[in-house]
């Protein structure tokens, strides 16, 4: 802000000149040599203080839009998480940048959590086995998967796709996993062994190094996500509740994302309850909600999706929703998202829930 320069002398002369004219009182003459000269008056100048502003961030997290102190050169880690009601609550999902939900085989629905910094999550899970669709997503994001093994068909597929996998299924505790058979469950009083495996985020990175996997990527790798501080669609319809009914050949599962204005996020609701994370009991909630309606088929018993050709869907943020379409440039490129007019979709800065649902799955909002 520019400051005004105040010139004191000019102001004084102006004020004096505004009064009535009067004759000066007679005074005794003073020799010129003894006359006292009036001190020279300099304009009073107020010092201009430059306004200080914080420099704009130069680097950003490619999966959540948060500012970073340096370029992101890490590798994405993906963890397979059980999402049946017997396995709840989830652990470590609020440290993930993206949480994807999908049918993986028959009526089994699971989540896949993507992390730019998996070391932030002390425990993640419960962890279950790998699936074909997880392998597909890992290739799109060049992610390292942590899982609890898998069938021969799935593991052969991972090898053929050159997916980097960390099999963490152990009966006890390691540097990268733990069996917690005494954890408290939302829907059952006693633990089941199959739902007691958890990944240790910091240990996964070291385990990947031991396996010889690269844990870095070149600076500037494109992940096809765009962000702005407030991602609320200006022309969106009201969507304080968004319900996705995952439907596939007689199997059906509802997920409802409920907008909480106080949080500025959508709370994950399923099985008739609002989800909380197991270690903190805080709401399991997301800034962005993306619904991807995909062409999903089965290979044997396992689901696969046509991510390259993509499809239509919806984007919700801030209690508003708009239609979108999505796809991928090829099988090794991250998903892209566009608005109905073809512009790149801009998400709100924060984490994202993605529902990958069959094309005929009903989506309702209110």
N, C-alpha and C positions, 0 to 999 in steps of 0.2 A: 504494500500500500504506500503510495507516495505521500510524503508529509508536506505541509504548507510551510513556506519560509515566512517568518514574521519579521517585518522591518519596523523596528520601534520608532526610529526618528521620523520616518514618513508618516506614521500613524499620528504622532504627536503634532506635527505641523498641520496635518489635516484637521485635527480637532480644534487647534488654536484658530485656524482660519475661518471657522464656522461662526465665531462670536461677533458682536457689534464692534465697529471701529471706535477707538477712544484715543484722546490725545495723550502722549506720554508725559509723566510728571517731570517737572524741571529738575535737573541734577547738576551738581558741580562738575565742571569740566575736568577731565583727568588727562594729563599729558599722555600722548600716544605711547611713549616709551614705558609708562607705568600701567598701561591698560592690561587687564587680565583677559587673555583670550579664552573663549569657551572651549572646553575639551572637545576634541573631535569625537563624534558619536558614530560608532560602527553599527551596521545592521545586525540585529540578533538573529542568528541562524540556528534553528533546531537541528541537531545532528540526525541524519537519516540512518536508521538502523535497518540493514537488509533483513528481509523476512527469511527465516530458516524453514525449510521444508525437508521432509524425509525423502530420500531418493526412491524412485519407484523400484519395486523388486525386479531383479533381472532374471531370476530363475523360479520355476514353479514345479510342484509335484505333478507329473503327467496324468495321474489317475484321480486326483482330488482337487487340483487347482491351488493348493496352499502354497504360499511363497517359501522358497528355499534359499539358504545362504550360498549354495553352490549348485552347479548343474547336477541333475539326477543322472547317475551312471550305474545304478544298481540293476539287479535282475529281479523280475517279478517272481514271487513265490505264490503257489496256489495250494490250498489245503482242502481236502475232501471232508465234508462235514455231514454227519447224519442229521436228517430233519424229520424223522418220524417222531410221533408224540412220546414214545417211550424213552427217547434219547435226550429230551430237553431238560434243562435249558442249555443253550449254546454257551461256549466260552471263547473269548478272543475275537469275536466277530466285530466288535466296535473298534478294534485296531486295524481292521481290513479297510482298504479303499473301496473295494467293490465286493458285494455279496450277490452271487447268482443262485437262483433256485430253478430246478428243472426235474422232470421225470428222467430217470436214468435206465430203468428197466421195469417192465410190467407196471405195477402201481407204486413202485418205490420212488420216492422223491428225496433228493438230496440238495445240499448247498455246496457251492465252491467259493471259497474266500480268496480274493486276490490282494496281495500285500506288496507295496513298494518297499516297506521296511518291516519285515516279519519279526525283527528282534524286539519290537515294541510289545508283542503279545507273549506274556509269560506262559500261557496255556491256551491251546486252540483245540476245539473239538466239540463233541467226540468225533474222532477220525474213523472213517470207514474206507472200504476198498475203492480202487480206481474203477472208472467206467469209460466206455468209448467216447461219450460226449465230452468228458473231462479231458481226454487226450486231444480231441479236436480243439478245445479252447486253449489248452496249453500250447499248441502249435501257433494259434493266432496271436498269442501274447508272448511267445518264447518263454514260457514260465516253467519253473521247476516245481513238479508236483510232489507233495508229501501225502502218502496214502497208507492204507493197511492192506497192501498187496492187491490181489484180484485174480480173476479166472485166467486160464491159459489164453483164451481168445483176446481178452483185454490187454494182457501183458505182451502178447505177440504184436498186437496193434501198436502199443506204445513203442516197442522196439523198431517196428517198421517205419514209424513216424519219427523216429529218433527223438522221442520225448525223454527229457531228463527226469527220472523218478527217484524219490527217496522213500523206500519201504521202511516204515517206522514201527511195524507191528511187532511188539515184544511183550513178553509176559511180565516183565518187571520194569525197572527204571533205568533209563540211559541218559546220556547228555542231551538227547534230542526228543525223548518221549517219556511218558509216565503212564502207568496203569493206576487209576484211582477208582478202586472198586467200592469205596465208601462214600462217593459223592452223593449229594442230595438230588433227587429227581423231581420234576414238576408233577408227573402223572403216576408215579409208582413209588412205593415206600422203599423198595430194595433195588440195589443196582444189579444190572446184568453185565456180565463180563464183556459182551460185544459192544457195549456202549461206554466202556471205561477207559479207552485209549485216547490220550491227548498228546499233541505235539508241543514241544518247547520251542518257541520262536527263535531265541538266540542260538540254540543248539542246531537248528536246521541249517543255518548258514555255514557253520563249521562242518557239519555232516556233508553238505554239498561240496565243500572244498576237499574233504577227504575222499569223496567219490570222483574227484577230478573235474567237477562241473565248474564252468565259469560263473561267477556271481556278479559280473559287471556287464554293462552294455556300452556301446559308444555314446558319447554325449550327443544329445539332440535326436535320439531315436523317436520316431513318430508313433504316438498311441491314439491319434485321431479323436481326442476329446478336447472340447473347447469349454472354457469356464468364464463366468462373470460373477461379481460379488453376490448378486441376487438373481437367481435363475428363474424366478416366477414368470411364467409366460404372460406377456401383457394382454394378449387376446385370448387367453385360455378360459375354458368353462370351469365353473366351481367343482372342486374335487377334494372335499374334506375326507372322503372315504373312497378308496379305489380297491375294488375287489377283482382278483383274477381267479377264475375257476379253471385250473389246469384240467384238461379233459383229453383222454386218449383211450380209445377202444374200450369204453365202459369204466375206465378208472377216472376218478375225479377227486380233486383236492382244492380247497379254497384258501387263498391268502388275501387278507385285507390289510391295506396300509391306511392308517388313520392319522390325519394331520393334527398335530398338537401345536397350536400357535405359540404357546409359551416356550416350547423347545425350538420352534421353527423347523420341525422335522416330522417325518411320517413314522409312526410306531408300527412295528411288525406285529400283526395279529394273525393267529392261526390256532386251529383246534379249540376255538371258543375262548381264547385267552390272549391278552397282550403279552408279548414276549419280553423277558428281562434277561440280561446276561448273568451267568451263574456266579461269577466271582464278585460282582459289585451289586447285583440286583437292580442296576440302572436299566431304564428302558432300552430295548434294542431298536434303534431308530436311525433314519436316513434322511439326508437333505434332498436327494433326488430319487425318483422312482421311474424306472424305464420298463415298459412291457414290450417284449419282442415276440411277435406272433410268427412262428417259424414253421417251415415245411419239415416235419419230423417223421421219420420212418424208423423201422426196426431192422437191425442186422442180428439175426438169431433172436435172442431175448432182449438185446440192448438197443436203446434209442440212439439215433444219430440225427443231426440237423444239417440243413443246407444253409450254412452261414454265409457262403459267398453270394448267392443270389438274394439272400435276406428276405425282407418282407415289410409288412406294415407293423404299427404298434402305437404306443402312447408314451408321453412324457409328462410327469407331474412334479411340481415343486411349488412350495408356498401356498398350497390349497387350490392350485389351478392346474388344468390339464389340457394338452393339445395332441392332435394326431401327429405321428412321425412315420418315416420309413428308414430302413437301416439295411446294412449289408457289410461285405468285406471285399477288398480288392482281389484277394486270393486266399489260399488256405494258410498262409503264414503272415497275414496282415491283421492287425486289430480291427474290431468292428468300427464302422463309422455310422453316424446318426445325422439325419437331416430333417428339417421341418417340412411341412406340406408344400411350401413354395420352393423347396430345393436348397435353402440356406443351411449352412452347418448349424446343428443344434448347439446351443450354449447352455451348459449346466450351471447350477449354483455351486459355489465353492463348498466342498464337503464330500461326504461319502455317498455311495450310490447303491441302491438295491435294483437288481435286474431280474425280471421274471422271463424265462425262456419257455414259452408255452406253445402247444400246438395251435395251428392256425384257426381252428374252430373253437378255441377256448373262449367262453364269454368273458368280457371285461365290462364292468359297470362302475359308475362313479356318481357321487352326489355331494 
